[in-house]
Amino acid sequence: MSLLSAPPTSRPRTLARIGLGLVLLFAGTSHLTFAREDFTAQVPDWFPVDDDPVVLVSGIVELTLGAALVAWARGRVGVGLVVAAFFVAIFPGNIAQWAEHKDAFGLDTDTKRFVRLFFQPVLVLWALWGTAAWRDRPRRQPPR
């Protein structure tokens, strides 16, 4: 059995799903507590909402998604698709941190901020693979 064809309840996929859930729970907690100021660096200057509410709401979303990944194996496809979409939705914040030259999380050079951009697709793939969401997503039936 290859990793790509592993069933959704296989040990590697289950560990990936729960691991990503724990990462999101940690990130959500850090949004609301000790890293709150760092996360404001990722709110683009052009975004029409104040930084702090954006950081708080995104932290709550991350806590919710993390808990769903850890606890809700039955709804894994929907959760996986939503988590992947969330990572896509917050990507402009990572681009803004790089483009606006904002230091946070030890990313104190444009090179470090640029390299970080390549990790966002990894998170999207992690969400899709760990939940087998892409493989098991609902598909439209061709017309008969």
C-alpha positions as CSV (number, residue, x, y, z in Angstrom):
1,M,0.0,0.0,0.0
2,S,1.4,3.4,-1.0
3,L,0.9,6.5,1.0
4,L,-1.2,8.0,-1.8
5,S,-3.6,5.1,-1.8
6,A,-3.8,4.6,2.0
7,P,-7.3,4.4,3.3
8,P,-8.6,7.5,5.2
9,T,-8.3,5.6,8.5
10,S,-4.8,4.4,8.0
11,R,-2.3,5.2,10.7
12,P,-0.3,7.7,8.5
13,R,-3.4,9.6,7.5
14,T,-4.9,9.5,11.0
15,L,-1.6,10.8,12.5
16,A,-1.4,13.5,9.8
17,R,-5.0,14.6,10.5
18,I,-4.5,14.7,14.2
19,G,-1.1,16.3,13.9
20,L,-2.4,19.1,11.8
21,G,-5.3,19.5,14.2
22,L,-2.8,19.9,17.1
23,V,-0.8,22.5,15.0
24,L,-4.0,24.5,14.4
25,L,-5.0,24.3,18.1
26,F,-1.5,25.6,19.1
27,A,-1.7,28.3,16.4
28,G,-5.2,29.4,17.4
29,T,-4.1,29.6,21.1
30,S,-1.1,31.6,20.2
31,H,-3.3,34.0,18.2
32,L,-5.3,34.7,21.3
33,T,-2.4,34.9,23.7
34,F,1.4,35.1,23.4
35,A,1.8,35.7,19.6
36,R,-1.0,38.1,19.1
37,E,1.2,41.0,18.1
38,D,3.3,38.8,15.7
39,F,0.1,37.7,13.9
40,T,-0.9,41.4,13.3
41,A,2.1,41.6,11.0
42,Q,0.3,39.2,8.6
43,V,-2.8,41.3,8.3
44,P,-2.3,43.2,5.1
45,D,-2.3,47.0,5.3
46,W,-5.0,47.2,2.6
47,F,-7.4,44.9,4.6
48,P,-10.4,47.0,5.6
49,V,-10.7,45.6,9.1
50,D,-8.5,46.5,12.1
51,D,-5.7,44.1,12.8
52,D,-6.7,42.9,16.3
53,P,-10.2,41.6,15.5
54,V,-8.8,39.8,12.4
55,V,-6.2,38.1,14.6
56,L,-8.8,37.2,17.2
57,V,-11.3,35.8,14.7
58,S,-8.6,33.8,12.8
59,G,-7.5,32.4,16.1
60,I,-11.0,31.2,16.9
61,V,-11.3,29.8,13.4
62,E,-8.0,27.9,13.9
63,L,-9.2,26.5,17.3
64,T,-12.4,25.4,15.7
65,L,-10.8,23.7,12.7
66,G,-8.1,22.1,14.9
67,A,-10.6,20.6,17.2
68,A,-12.6,19.4,14.3
69,L,-9.6,17.7,12.8
70,V,-8.7,16.0,16.1
71,A,-12.2,14.9,17.1
72,W,-14.4,14.6,14.1
73,A,-13.1,11.7,11.9
74,R,-16.6,11.1,10.5
75,G,-16.7,14.5,8.8
76,R,-13.1,14.4,7.7
77,V,-13.8,15.2,4.0
78,G,-15.7,18.4,4.7
79,V,-13.3,19.5,7.4
80,G,-10.3,18.7,5.2
81,L,-11.7,20.8,2.4
82,V,-12.5,23.7,4.7
83,V,-9.1,23.6,6.4
84,A,-7.4,23.6,2.9
85,A,-9.6,26.6,1.9
86,F,-8.7,28.4,5.1
87,F,-5.0,28.0,4.3
88,V,-5.6,29.4,0.8
89,A,-7.7,32.3,2.3
90,I,-4.9,33.4,4.7
91,F,-2.1,33.1,2.1
92,P,-2.5,36.8,1.1
93,G,-1.5,37.6,4.7
94,N,1.8,35.8,4.2
95,I,2.3,37.5,0.9
96,A,1.6,40.9,2.6
97,Q,4.1,40.2,5.4
98,W,6.8,39.7,2.7
99,A,5.7,42.5,0.4
100,E,5.3,45.0,3.3
101,H,8.6,44.0,4.9
102,K,7.0,43.2,8.3
103,D,9.1,41.4,10.9
104,A,7.4,38.7,12.9
105,F,8.0,35.1,14.1
106,G,11.8,35.6,13.5
107,L,11.1,36.4,9.8
108,D,13.3,39.4,9.8
109,T,14.5,39.5,6.2
110,D,12.7,39.5,2.9
111,T,14.5,36.2,2.0
112,K,13.1,34.4,5.1
113,R,9.6,35.8,4.5
114,F,9.8,34.7,0.8
115,V,10.9,31.2,1.7
116,R,8.0,30.9,4.1
117,L,5.6,31.4,1.2
118,F,6.5,28.0,-0.1
119,F,5.3,26.3,3.1
120,Q,1.6,27.3,2.6
121,P,1.0,24.9,-0.2
122,V,2.5,22.2,2.1
123,L,-0.3,23.0,4.6
124,V,-2.9,22.8,2.0
125,L,-1.6,19.4,0.8
126,W,-1.3,18.2,4.4
127,A,-5.0,19.0,5.0
128,L,-6.2,17.3,1.8
129,W,-4.0,14.2,2.2
130,G,-4.4,13.8,6.0
131,T,-8.2,13.8,5.6
132,A,-8.3,12.1,2.2
133,A,-10.6,15.0,1.3
134,W,-9.4,15.4,-2.2
135,R,-9.6,11.6,-3.0
136,D,-13.0,11.2,-1.4
137,R,-14.6,14.5,-2.3
138,P,-18.1,14.5,-3.7
139,R,-18.1,14.4,-7.5
140,R,-20.8,15.4,-9.9
141,Q,-22.3,12.5,-11.8
142,P,-22.2,12.9,-15.6
143,P,-25.6,13.4,-17.1
144,R,-27.3,10.3,-18.4
